[in-house]
């Protein structure tokens, strides 16, 4: 298995294809396998790298809460790129991974060719933020003792039901992946990254300064991400917003073909100077 050392933590990754690099950052409820439809298709045209964040085996699972933060997540990506001798890359993130992608672009602009932000901004809206933080805290407290109950509840949340309705097999694979989460790594991630990241609206001044190409992707049934996605579109000068109809949170799996075409058009357009 290929690993890189990120400040003493082993980060597992997969590297397929050749050409301009595309780096994929996964959501809380998945790992690099969440990007399988993209790795299979986009790697025909680009070099695709996906990795498991710390806390997601076979990457290491540090036992210290201090080893998990939004900043550390972005630094892990930078060290992965350095270890693979990648000078810059397109960064693609979903949910938790999209916030990591955004933070990475803000702090490592010279390493970033473009960013694609999917289902970005959970917990950003003032209305509902307290409830979102509370649900994260409750999940972190419960996941170690009853992973199955947490996984089943998470997979049946309102932003996942369109996936379950349209693609029961794909949804079951998503649930199976949730059941394989490392309870310690998941709880540390919830407390150290999810619960402590700021609202996107608090970052407005910084986000306005992003000049690189940005594609924002959201499903129209992914309600917690709809308003933040529109905010990102209105705030980032060189951004486009792609709204997928009758689609929930995991847009890259729920509508894989449509997503792959949109992502490929964006990446090629950026590299050809046509964006």
Backbone as CSV, one residue per row, in Angstrom:
resi,resn,N_x,N_y,N_z,CA_x,CA_y,CA_z,C_x,C_y,C_z
1,UNK,0.829,-1.196,0.000,0.000,0.000,0.000,0.869,1.254,0.000
2,UNK,0.550,2.241,-0.822,1.351,3.474,-0.853,0.942,4.441,0.257
3,UNK,1.914,4.896,1.015,1.694,5.877,2.075,2.711,6.992,1.925
4,UNK,2.341,8.182,2.417,3.326,9.236,2.618,3.320,9.589,4.101
5,UNK,4.423,10.154,4.557,4.547,10.569,5.947,4.189,12.045,6.057
6,UNK,3.142,12.344,6.808,2.738,13.731,7.017,2.944,14.080,8.482
7,UNK,4.105,14.624,8.765,4.435,15.011,10.140,4.237,13.854,11.107
8,UNK,4.703,12.668,10.690,4.636,11.488,11.536,3.387,10.650,11.377
9,UNK,2.429,11.092,10.563,1.181,10.367,10.341,1.188,9.772,8.939
10,UNK,0.911,8.484,8.842,0.849,7.826,7.543,-0.456,8.121,6.833
11,UNK,-0.349,8.646,5.625,-1.529,8.966,4.807,-1.537,8.044,3.598
12,UNK,-2.585,7.236,3.492,-2.733,6.306,2.377,-3.321,7.024,1.166
13,UNK,-2.824,6.697,-0.015,-3.313,7.336,-1.233,-3.308,6.343,-2.384
14,UNK,-4.023,6.692,-3.439,-3.983,5.957,-4.704,-3.729,6.960,-5.817
15,UNK,-2.937,6.556,-6.797,-2.445,7.444,-7.851,-2.623,6.715,-9.175
16,UNK,-3.469,7.258,-10.050,-3.776,6.567,-11.301,-3.852,7.580,-12.440
17,UNK,-3.422,7.163,-13.613,-3.475,8.037,-14.777,-2.203,8.855,-14.913
18,UNK,-2.196,9.735,-15.909,-1.036,10.581,-16.161,-1.509,11.939,-16.657
19,UNK,-0.593,12.894,-16.617,-0.926,14.239,-17.075,-1.045,15.203,-15.924
20,UNK,-1.857,16.236,-16.109,-2.052,17.257,-15.072,-2.738,16.604,-13.861
21,UNK,-2.236,16.841,-12.654,-2.800,16.168,-11.478,-4.142,16.755,-11.029
22,UNK,-4.994,15.857,-10.553,-6.255,16.218,-9.914,-6.278,15.511,-8.563
23,UNK,-6.442,16.265,-7.487,-6.411,15.716,-6.140,-7.811,15.754,-5.549
24,UNK,-8.298,14.604,-5.055,-9.657,14.465,-4.558,-9.666,14.332,-3.032
25,UNK,-10.497,15.141,-2.359,-10.639,15.099,-0.908,-12.061,14.640,-0.563
26,UNK,-12.167,13.599,0.250,-13.461,12.942,0.488,-14.265,13.592,1.608
27,UNK,-15.533,13.190,1.690,-16.449,13.684,2.715,-16.245,12.934,4.033
28,UNK,-16.938,13.404,5.092,-16.849,12.729,6.383,-17.318,11.287,6.282
29,UNK,-18.425,11.062,5.577,-19.025,9.742,5.530,-18.467,8.841,4.444
30,UNK,-17.216,9.027,4.060,-16.619,8.182,3.027,-15.118,8.189,3.141
31,UNK,-14.474,7.664,2.109,-13.019,7.722,2.007,-12.682,7.808,0.528
32,UNK,-11.458,7.468,0.156,-11.086,7.637,-1.261,-11.958,6.807,-2.202
33,UNK,-12.544,5.715,-1.684,-13.412,4.887,-2.537,-14.660,5.655,-2.966
34,UNK,-14.992,6.713,-2.236,-16.138,7.537,-2.625,-15.948,8.159,-3.998
35,UNK,-14.690,8.272,-4.418,-14.368,8.908,-5.692,-14.151,7.889,-6.822
36,UNK,-14.529,6.637,-6.600,-14.275,5.597,-7.612,-14.825,5.954,-8.995
37,UNK,-16.067,6.469,-9.127,-16.546,6.808,-10.478,-15.689,7.858,-11.161
38,UNK,-15.115,8.769,-10.388,-14.270,9.809,-10.971,-12.879,9.256,-11.292
39,UNK,-12.332,8.451,-10.405,-11.010,7.881,-10.663,-11.037,7.034,-11.934
40,UNK,-12.115,6.328,-12.150,-12.211,5.460,-13.325,-12.342,6.267,-14.613
41,UNK,-13.012,7.414,-14.549,-13.261,8.176,-15.774,-12.254,9.301,-15.993
42,UNK,-12.042,10.123,-14.993,-11.185,11.295,-15.159,-9.733,10.887,-15.367
43,UNK,-9.347,9.700,-14.857,-7.958,9.250,-15.021,-7.626,8.879,-16.465
44,UNK,-8.616,8.841,-17.340,-8.333,8.644,-18.768,-7.689,9.883,-19.373
45,UNK,-7.852,11.017,-18.679,-7.385,12.289,-19.227,-6.429,13.035,-18.302
46,UNK,-6.455,12.706,-17.010,-5.648,13.401,-16.015,-5.009,12.386,-15.066
47,UNK,-4.010,12.840,-14.362,-3.448,12.052,-13.260,-4.318,12.290,-12.029
48,UNK,-4.917,11.255,-11.496,-5.857,11.386,-10.394,-5.264,10.798,-9.110
49,UNK,-5.290,11.582,-8.057,-4.803,11.146,-6.758,-5.920,11.311,-5.753
50,UNK,-6.255,10.236,-5.061,-7.220,10.289,-3.968,-6.554,9.705,-2.731
51,UNK,-6.983,10.156,-1.569,-6.328,9.729,-0.338,-7.354,9.573,0.771
52,UNK,-6.972,8.822,1.791,-7.777,8.729,3.001,-7.241,9.734,4.011
53,UNK,-8.104,10.606,4.485,-7.704,11.556,5.507,-7.237,10.822,6.756
54,UNK,-6.415,11.472,7.556,-6.046,10.875,8.844,-7.317,10.552,9.622
55,UNK,-7.298,9.420,10.308,-8.495,8.954,10.998,-9.315,7.967,10.192
56,UNK,-8.919,7.760,8.930,-9.629,6.847,8.031,-8.659,5.760,7.575
57,UNK,-8.666,4.581,8.206,-7.753,3.506,7.812,-7.894,3.168,6.327
58,UNK,-6.807,2.756,5.679,-5.510,2.418,6.270,-4.612,3.602,6.625
59,UNK,-5.036,4.858,6.408,-4.272,5.969,6.974,-4.251,5.818,8.495
60,UNK,-3.261,6.417,9.120,-3.149,6.315,10.570,-4.316,7.004,11.271
61,UNK,-4.598,6.539,12.474,-5.664,7.103,13.305,-5.027,7.624,14.594
62,UNK,-4.578,8.870,14.601,-3.983,9.420,15.821,-5.008,9.431,16.961
63,UNK,-4.537,9.182,18.163,-5.438,9.122,19.311,-5.570,10.457,20.028
64,UNK,-4.758,11.446,19.641,-4.801,12.758,20.274,-5.739,13.684,19.511
65,UNK,-6.627,14.371,20.231,-7.530,15.314,19.574,-6.771,16.439,18.898
66,UNK,-5.594,16.770,19.416,-4.790,17.855,18.844,-4.279,17.520,17.453
67,UNK,-4.376,16.267,17.039,-3.885,15.845,15.723,-4.915,16.051,14.619
68,UNK,-6.078,16.624,14.967,-7.150,16.819,13.993,-7.591,18.283,13.985
69,UNK,-7.499,18.918,12.840,-8.011,20.275,12.664,-8.144,20.550,11.185
70,UNK,-8.867,21.630,10.836,-8.998,22.014,9.436,-7.644,22.351,8.832
71,UNK,-6.825,23.058,9.579,-5.490,23.414,9.089,-4.648,22.175,8.836
72,UNK,-4.678,21.238,9.765,-3.896,20.009,9.610,-4.365,19.227,8.384
73,UNK,-5.666,19.200,8.142,-6.191,18.482,6.970,-5.615,19.058,5.682
74,UNK,-5.566,20.387,5.581,-4.975,21.006,4.394,-3.484,20.778,4.308
75,UNK,-2.800,20.806,5.451,-1.355,20.557,5.458,-1.039,19.131,5.017
76,UNK,-1.899,18.180,5.371,-1.707,16.799,4.903,-1.731,16.749,3.376
77,UNK,-2.643,17.509,2.754,-2.722,17.540,1.293,-1.459,18.143,0.693
78,UNK,-0.965,19.208,1.299,0.255,19.846,0.785,1.447,18.888,0.885
79,UNK,1.536,18.153,1.979,2.645,17.201,2.132,2.506,16.032,1.161
80,UNK,1.274,15.624,0.883,1.051,14.578,-0.110,1.538,15.039,-1.471
81,UNK,1.204,16.250,-1.862,1.658,16.772,-3.140,3.181,16.872,-3.193
82,UNK,3.786,17.327,-2.112,5.247,17.442,-2.077,5.898,16.074,-2.209
83,UNK,5.339,15.070,-1.515,5.908,13.725,-1.566,5.800,13.124,-2.959
84,UNK,4.769,13.503,-3.705,4.562,12.988,-5.061,5.162,13.910,-6.116
85,UNK,5.903,14.913,-5.671,6.586,15.843,-6.565,5.600,16.541,-7.500
86,UNK,4.472,16.984,-6.928,3.445,17.693,-7.680,3.544,19.174,-7.354
87,UNK,3.777,19.986,-8.375,3.960,21.421,-8.152,2.635,22.156,-8.006
88,UNK,1.607,21.693,-8.719,0.263,22.248,-8.554,-0.748,21.246,-9.076
89,UNK,-2.005,21.402,-8.657,-3.041,20.435,-9.017,-4.403,21.088,-8.974
90,UNK,-5.331,20.497,-9.719,-6.742,20.802,-9.537,-7.189,20.111,-8.249
91,UNK,-7.924,20.814,-7.400,-8.378,20.258,-6.138,-9.895,20.089,-6.185
92,UNK,-10.358,18.872,-5.902,-11.784,18.555,-5.935,-12.182,18.024,-4.565
93,UNK,-13.194,18.622,-3.945,-13.616,18.175,-2.630,-15.119,18.064,-2.514
94,UNK,-15.543,17.112,-1.693,-16.965,16.932,-1.390,-17.186,17.150,0.097
95,UNK,-18.147,18.012,0.447,-18.572,18.202,1.823,-17.393,18.585,2.714
96,UNK,-17.024,17.754,3.696,-15.851,18.029,4.513,-14.632,18.274,3.637
97,UNK,-14.499,17.485,2.591,-13.371,17.643,1.676,-13.430,18.932,0.889
98,UNK,-14.646,19.459,0.667,-14.748,20.725,-0.067,-14.265,21.885,0.788
99,UNK,-14.537,21.844,2.090,-14.043,22.894,2.974,-12.518,22.798,3.080
100,UNK,-12.004,21.575,3.099,-10.553,21.398,3.085,-9.960,21.950,1.791
101,UNK,-10.636,21.707,0.668,-10.172,22.233,-0.621,-10.167,23.755,-0.614
102,UNK,-11.202,24.356,-0.058,-11.290,25.814,0.008,-10.187,26.378,0.903
103,UNK,-10.005,25.783,2.072,-8.944,26.216,2.979,-7.578,26.049,2.327
104,UNK,-7.397,24.954,1.598,-6.137,24.700,0.911,-5.858,25.791,-0.121
105,UNK,-6.881,26.154,-0.888,-6.696,27.181,-1.922,-6.358,28.534,-1.299
106,UNK,-6.932,28.820,-0.148,-6.651,30.090,0.524,-5.227,30.140,1.064
107,UNK,-4.714,29.009,1.526,-3.402,28.993,2.169,-2.281,28.520,1.246
108,UNK,-2.641,27.777,0.201,-1.639,27.242,-0.722,-2.012,27.611,-2.161
109,UNK,-2.208,28.878,-2.384,-2.663,29.344,-3.698,-1.735,28.894,-4.819
110,UNK,-0.428,28.920,-4.596,0.514,28.581,-5.655,0.455,27.102,-6.031
111,UNK,-0.127,26.275,-5.176,-0.233,24.837,-5.453,-1.559,24.473,-6.118
112,UNK,-2.421,25.472,-6.321,-3.800,25.198,-6.721,-4.090,25.734,-8.114
113,UNK,-4.414,24.840,-9.049,-4.791,25.242,-10.409,-6.255,25.656,-10.475
114,UNK,-7.090,24.955,-9.745,-8.516,25.258,-9.673,-9.077,24.526,-8.466
115,UNK,-10.289,24.896,-8.076,-10.971,24.130,-7.041,-12.401,23.832,-7.475
116,UNK,-12.849,22.625,-7.128,-14.233,22.204,-7.331,-14.811,21.901,-5.964
117,UNK,-15.872,22.618,-5.600,-16.449,22.534,-4.267,-17.840,21.923,-4.369
118,UNK,-18.001,20.710,-3.861,-19.259,19.985,-3.967,-19.922,19.893,-2.590
119,UNK,-21.180,20.260,-2.509,-21.906,20.157,-1.251,-21.216,20.908,-0.128
120,UNK,-20.772,22.111,-0.403,-19.925,22.864,0.522,-20.763,23.755,1.442
121,UNK,-20.344,23.864,2.704,-20.913,24.883,3.567,-21.842,24.425,4.660
122,UNK,-21.902,23.120,4.945,-22.766,22.657,6.032,-22.410,23.378,7.330
123,UNK,-23.450,23.811,8.049,-23.246,24.492,9.308,-22.931,25.963,9.162
124,UNK,-22.967,26.498,7.939,-22.624,27.904,7.728,-23.786,28.845,8.018
125,UNK,-25.010,28.421,7.724,-26.158,29.300,7.894,-26.414,29.569,9.375
126,UNK,-26.660,30.829,9.695,-26.935,31.185,11.089,-28.138,30.405,11.612
127,UNK,-29.165,30.313,10.769,-30.321,29.492,11.126,-29.942,28.020,10.995
128,UNK,-29.961,27.347,12.090,-29.626,25.923,12.052,-28.199,25.588,12.441
129,UNK,-27.335,26.609,12.599,-25.938,26.287,12.932,-25.822,25.622,14.309
130,UNK,-26.557,26.142,15.284,-26.487,25.562,16.628,-26.947,24.110,16.612
131,UNK,-28.006,23.823,15.862,-28.500,22.450,15.771,-27.494,21.550,15.067
132,UNK,-26.839,22.088,14.020,-25.832,21.308,13.297,-24.658,20.967,14.206
133,UNK,-24.196,21.935,14.971,-23.103,21.694,15.901,-23.508,20.682,16.967
134,UNK,-24.741,20.788,17.434,-25.223,19.857,18.451,-25.288,18.433,17.901
135,UNK,-25.761,18.290,16.656,-25.856,16.949,16.065,-24.474,16.342,15.859
136,UNK,-23.487,17.177,15.500,-22.119,16.676,15.376,-21.590,16.193,16.719
137,UNK,-21.859,16.962,17.773,-21.391,16.582,19.108,-22.046,15.276,19.563
138,UNK,-23.330,15.144,19.323,-24.037,13.923,19.705,-23.524,12.719,18.923
139,UNK,-23.257,12.918,17.625,-22.735,11.832,16.818,-21.347,11.419,17.292
140,UNK,-20.503,12.400,17.631,-19.161,12.101,18.130,-19.228,11.316,19.426
141,UNK,-20.196,11.629,20.274,-20.335,10.934,21.553,-20.855,9.516,21.377
142,UNK,-21.669,9.307,20.346,-22.364,8.030,20.175,-21.622,7.041,19.297
143,UNK,-20.818,7.544,18.379,-20.283,6.682,17.325,-19.369,5.581,17.862
144,UNK,-18.678,5.845,18.968,-17.775,4.837,19.519,-18.528,3.658,20.111
145,UNK,-19.711,3.919,20.651,-20.470,2.859,21.311,-21.506,2.204,20.411
146,UNK,-21.958,2.921,19.391,-23.018,2.374,18.540,-22.850,2.872,17.108
147,UNK,-21.792,2.428,16.461,-21.500,2.850,15.091,-22.647,2.510,14.154
148,UNK,-23.241,1.326,14.312,-24.301,0.906,13.392,-25.476,1.865,13.431
149,UNK,-25.908,2.250,14.635,-27.057,3.157,14.746,-26.745,4.499,14.119
150,UNK,-25.542,5.012,14.359,-25.149,6.295,13.777,-25.121,6.199,12.256
151,UNK,-24.536,5.123,11.739,-24.410,4.963,10.293,-25.772,4.876,9.616
152,UNK,-26.676,4.097,10.186,-28.008,3.940,9.590,-28.756,5.269,9.623
153,UNK,-28.671,5.985,10.726,-29.336,7.286,10.832,-28.745,8.283,9.845
154,UNK,-27.421,8.299,9.725,-26.730,9.228,8.821,-27.099,8.946,7.367
155,UNK,-27.125,7.666,7.000,-27.424,7.289,5.615,-28.877,7.554,5.242
156,UNK,-29.750,7.669,6.241,-31.163,7.929,5.976,-31.545,9.379,6.243
157,UNK,-30.534,10.249,6.340,-30.804,11.665,6.496,-31.457,12.243,5.255
158,UNK,-32.092,13.401,5.369,-32.868,13.966,4.256,-32.055,14.235,2.999
159,UNK,-30.747,14.509,3.127,-29.952,14.805,1.935,-29.430,13.545,1.252
160,UNK,-29.768,12.380,1.805,-29.335,11.105,1.205,-30.495,10.313,0.611
161,UNK,-31.712,10.768,0.846,-32.873,9.973,0.443,-33.063,9.917,-1.064
162,UNK,-32.692,10.978,-1.783,-32.812,10.912,-3.242,-31.856,9.872,-3.803
163,UNK,-30.679,9.731,-3.193,-29.716,8.694,-3.591,-30.325,7.313,-3.361
164,UNK,-30.914,7.127,-2.189,-31.522,5.836,-1.854,-32.657,5.509,-2.813
165,UNK,-33.434,6.519,-3.173,-34.581,6.321,-4.061,-34.128,5.982,-5.488
166,UNK,-33.118,6.689,-5.982,-32.694,6.530,-7.378,-31.755,5.348,-7.581
167,UNK,-30.911,5.080,-6.584,-29.843,4.086,-6.763,-29.673,3.296,-5.471
168,UNK,-30.581,2.364,-5.179,-30.497,1.611,-3.924,-29.186,0.853,-3.760
169,UNK,-28.625,0.371,-4.867,-27.365,-0.367,-4.769,-26.235,0.574,-4.366
170,UNK,-26.165,1.729,-5.026,-25.145,2.705,-4.671,-25.303,3.202,-3.254
171,UNK,-26.561,3.424,-2.837,-26.814,3.878,-1.473,-26.369,2.825,-0.459
172,UNK,-26.612,1.556,-0.757,-26.197,0.488,0.157,-24.678,0.436,0.279
173,UNK,-23.983,0.682,-0.822,-22.520,0.739,-0.759,-22.070,1.896,0.137
174,UNK,-22.789,3.012,0.075,-22.495,4.146,0.946,-22.696,3.762,2.410
175,UNK,-23.796,3.096,2.713,-24.046,2.648,4.085,-22.983,1.652,4.538
176,UNK,-22.614,0.737,3.661,-21.572,-0.237,4.007,-20.267,0.461,4.359
177,UNK,-19.942,1.522,3.620,-18.714,2.277,3.899,-18.807,2.975,5.254
178,UNK,-19.987,3.503,5.578,-20.174,4.127,6.886,-19.946,3.127,8.008
179,UNK,-20.395,1.913,7.809,-20.251,0.884,8.830,-18.801,0.456,9.023
180,UNK,-17.934,0.846,8.079,-16.518,0.518,8.185,-15.684,1.671,8.734
181,UNK,-16.334,2.792,9.091,-15.589,3.898,9.670,-14.888,3.459,10.951
182,UNK,-13.722,4.022,11.200,-13.052,3.797,12.468,-13.713,4.701,13.516
183,UNK,-14.307,4.151,14.567,-15.039,4.990,15.526,-14.178,6.081,16.153
184,UNK,-12.941,5.760,16.501,-12.071,6.766,17.095,-11.763,7.865,16.086
185,UNK,-11.355,7.475,14.886,-11.030,8.461,13.856,-12.223,9.326,13.509
186,UNK,-13.418,8.705,13.430,-14.626,9.459,13.090,-14.970,10.461,14.186
187,UNK,-14.905,10.045,15.432,-15.248,10.963,16.522,-14.232,12.095,16.620
188,UNK,-12.940,11.785,16.426,-11.914,12.822,16.457,-12.114,13.813,15.307
189,UNK,-12.501,13.315,14.142,-12.752,14.171,12.987,-13.949,15.086,13.239
190,UNK,-15.008,14.535,13.807,-16.194,15.338,14.107,-15.859,16.463,15.079
191,UNK,-15.074,16.150,16.093,-14.766,17.154,17.113,-13.707,18.149,16.649
192,UNK,-12.709,17.654,15.927,-11.572,18.500,15.590,-11.711,19.279,14.298
193,UNK,-12.502,18.760,13.355,-12.630,19.412,12.046,-14.051,19.935,11.844
194,UNK,-15.027,19.044,11.866,-16.397,19.451,11.580,-16.896,20.532,12.554
195,UNK,-16.705,20.288,13.843,-17.288,21.179,14.848,-16.551,22.503,14.972
196,UNK,-15.304,22.555,14.519,-14.495,23.756,14.752,-14.290,24.612,13.511
197,UNK,-14.743,24.136,12.354,-14.546,24.964,11.170,-15.508,26.150,11.200
198,UNK,-15.080,27.288,10.716,-15.940,28.475,10.760,-17.011,28.436,9.676
199,UNK,-18.038,29.217,9.872,-19.026,29.443,8.829,-18.338,30.063,7.617
200,UNK,-18.773,29.693,6.419,-18.216,30.303,5.209,-18.396,31.813,5.219
201,UNK,-19.468,32.280,5.814,-19.737,33.719,5.819,-18.702,34.484,6.634
202,UNK,-18.073,33.806,7.585,-17.004,34.428,8.373,-15.727,34.596,7.545
203,UNK,-15.652,33.876,6.440,-14.458,33.914,5.585,-14.652,34.801,4.352
204,UNK,-15.711,35.590,4.327,-16.064,36.322,3.108,-14.919,37.172,2.571
205,UNK,-14.240,37.916,3.423,-13.163,38.793,2.951,-12.061,37.995,2.264
206,UNK,-11.731,36.843,2.811,-10.693,35.994,2.209,-11.187,35.356,0.916
207,UNK,-12.434,34.893,0.928,-12.979,34.212,-0.245,-13.065,35.158,-1.441
208,UNK,-13.349,36.419,-1.204,-13.447,37.400,-2.299,-12.127,37.563,-3.043
209,UNK,-11.040,37.190,-2.414,-9.721,37.366,-3.026,-9.290,36.156,-3.856
210,UNK,-10.111,35.111,-3.896,-9.784,33.936,-4.705,-9.977,34.285,-6.180
211,UNK,-8.916,34.196,-6.951,-8.971,34.567,-8.366,-8.903,33.368,-9.299
212,UNK,-8.572,32.210,-8.783,-8.446,31.012,-9.621,-9.819,30.527,-10.070
213,UNK,-9.879,29.681,-11.086,-11.170,29.120,-11.523,-11.781,28.236,-10.435
214,UNK,-13.075,28.395,-10.249,-13.793,27.642,-9.220,-15.103,27.124,-9.799
215,UNK,-15.371,25.845,-9.598,-16.679,25.297,-9.931,-17.352,24.858,-8.636
216,UNK,-18.558,25.332,-8.434,-19.356,25.000,-7.257,-20.473,24.067,-7.706
217,UNK,-20.596,22.934,-7.030,-21.571,21.920,-7.425,-22.462,21.608,-6.228
218,UNK,-23.768,21.573,-6.456,-24.686,21.254,-5.369,-25.930,20.586,-5.937
219,UNK,-26.483,19.660,-5.186,-27.761,19.072,-5.541,-28.893,19.927,-5.009
220,UNK,-29.990,20.011,-5.744,-31.070,20.901,-5.317,-31.837,20.351,-4.113
221,UNK,-31.578,19.109,-3.739,-32.173,18.549,-2.524,-31.162,18.496,-1.372
222,UNK,-30.028,19.132,-1.570,-29.005,19.227,-0.524,-29.174,20.580,0.177
223,UNK,-30.264,20.709,0.929,-30.677,22.018,1.453,-29.611,22.733,2.280
224,UNK,-28.862,22.044,3.158,-27.873,22.784,3.958,-26.752,23.413,3.135
225,UNK,-26.556,22.943,1.899,-25.485,23.472,1.052,-25.978,24.438,-0.008
226,UNK,-27.292,24.573,-0.193,-27.808,25.404,-1.275,-27.461,26.886,-1.071
227,UNK,-27.818,27.436,0.061,-27.555,28.858,0.306,-26.055,29.154,0.356
228,UNK,-25.242,28.326,1.049,-23.797,28.568,1.016,-23.203,28.475,-0.384
229,UNK,-23.733,27.587,-1.227,-23.220,27.470,-2.594,-23.514,28.725,-3.392
230,UNK,-24.705,29.277,-3.225,-25.040,30.526,-3.901,-24.163,31.665,-3.381
231,UNK,-23.912,31.683,-2.090,-23.007,32.684,-1.510,-21.619,32.585,-2.140
232,UNK,-21.096,31.368,-2.284,-19.778,31.192,-2.903,-19.789,31.706,-4.335
233,UNK,-20.849,31.400,-5.083,-20.965,31.867,-6.467,-20.956,33.392,-6.528
234,UNK,-21.654,34.022,-5.606,-21.774,35.478,-5.613,-20.514,36.171,-5.092
235,UNK,-19.664,35.423,-4.396,-18.521,36.022,-3.720,-17.204,35.801,-4.457
236,UNK,-17.046,34.644,-5.093,-15.797,34.325,-5.779,-15.869,34.861,-7.209
237,UNK,-14.933,35.691,-7.620,-15.029,36.364,-8.924,-15.101,35.420,-10.120
238,UNK,-14.355,34.313,-10.083,-14.226,33.459,-11.256,-14.878,32.106,-11.025
239,UNK,-16.099,32.142,-10.487,-16.780,30.899,-10.104,-18.024,30.662,-10.945
240,UNK,-18.329,29.386,-11.124,-19.580,28.974,-11.758,-20.328,28.059,-10.789
241,UNK,-21.640,28.085,-10.869,-22.480,27.263,-10.004,-23.266,26.276,-10.853
242,UNK,-23.098,24.997,-10.536,-23.810,23.933,-11.249,-24.760,23.276,-10.255
243,UNK,-26.065,23.400,-10.468,-27.064,22.806,-9.585,-27.652,21.577,-10.266
244,UNK,-27.523,20.428,-9.614,-28.031,19.179,-10.162,-29.466,18.957,-9.668
245,UNK,-30.426,18.736,-10.584,-31.822,18.593,-10.178,-32.115,17.261,-9.502
246,UNK,-33.012,17.310,-8.521,-33.479,16.123,-7.796,-32.300,15.286,-7.287
247,UNK,-31.322,15.978,-6.720,-30.090,15.328,-6.282,-29.733,15.810,-4.886
248,UNK,-29.207,14.889,-4.083,-28.836,15.199,-2.721,-27.368,15.535,-2.552
249,UNK,-26.768,15.062,-1.466,-25.455,15.529,-1.040,-24.301,14.909,-1.832
250,UNK,-24.312,13.605,-1.961,-23.187,12.911,-2.613,-23.364,12.934,-4.122
251,UNK,-23.324,14.144,-4.689,-23.653,14.347,-6.093,-22.737,13.549,-7.015
252,UNK,-21.485,13.358,-6.641,-20.533,12.654,-7.514,-20.857,11.177,-7.656
253,UNK,-21.591,10.608,-6.715,-22.022,9.214,-6.819,-23.473,9.101,-7.263
254,UNK,-24.296,10.004,-6.795,-25.710,9.940,-7.126,-25.967,10.194,-8.605
255,UNK,-25.189,11.116,-9.186,-25.297,11.422,-10.623,-23.890,11.396,-11.214
256,UNK,-23.269,10.221,-11.168,-21.857,10.105,-11.529,-21.573,10.519,-12.972
257,UNK,-22.391,10.090,-13.911,-22.139,10.417,-15.321,-22.221,11.927,-15.559
258,UNK,-23.254,12.548,-15.055,-23.426,13.978,-15.231,-22.310,14.749,-14.542
259,UNK,-21.960,14.302,-13.350,-20.883,14.962,-12.615,-19.560,14.816,-13.352
260,UNK,-19.269,13.631,-13.849,-18.006,13.419,-14.554,-17.891,14.313,-15.779
261,UNK,-18.988,14.462,-16.508,-18.955,15.325,-17.696,-18.739,16.785,-17.305
262,UNK,-19.421,17.214,-16.245,-19.264,18.597,-15.791,-17.843,18.851,-15.310
263,UNK,-17.313,17.913,-14.522,-15.968,18.082,-13.991,-14.933,18.055,-15.107
264,UNK,-15.072,17.137,-16.047,-14.107,17.037,-17.136,-14.122,18.296,-17.998
265,UNK,-15.297,18.806,-18.301,-15.394,20.046,-19.081,-14.700,21.192,-18.360
266,UNK,-14.903,21.264,-17.052,-14.283,22.322,-16.261,-12.767,22.197,-16.269
267,UNK,-12.253,21.013,-15.985,-10.803,20.824,-15.905,-10.130,21.111,-17.246
268,UNK,-10.715,20.605,-18.325,-10.132,20.839,-19.653,-10.230,22.322,-20.008
269,UNK,-11.356,22.936,-19.703,-11.503,24.356,-19.986,-10.464,25.200,-19.270
270,UNK,-10.190,24.881,-18.014,-9.173,25.610,-17.259,-7.802,25.427,-17.901
271,UNK,-7.454,24.190,-18.211,-6.120,23.915,-18.733,-5.926,24.443,-20.151
272,UNK,-7.006,24.614,-20.887,-6.914,25.172,-22.236,-7.053,26.698,-22.253
273,UNK,-7.198,27.293,-21.066,-7.362,28.741,-21.006,-8.701,29.218,-21.507
274,UNK,-9.703,28.348,-21.479,-11.022,28.679,-22.007,-12.035,28.949,-20.899
275,UNK,-11.585,28.959,-19.640,-12.537,29.141,-18.543,-12.810,30.625,-18.340
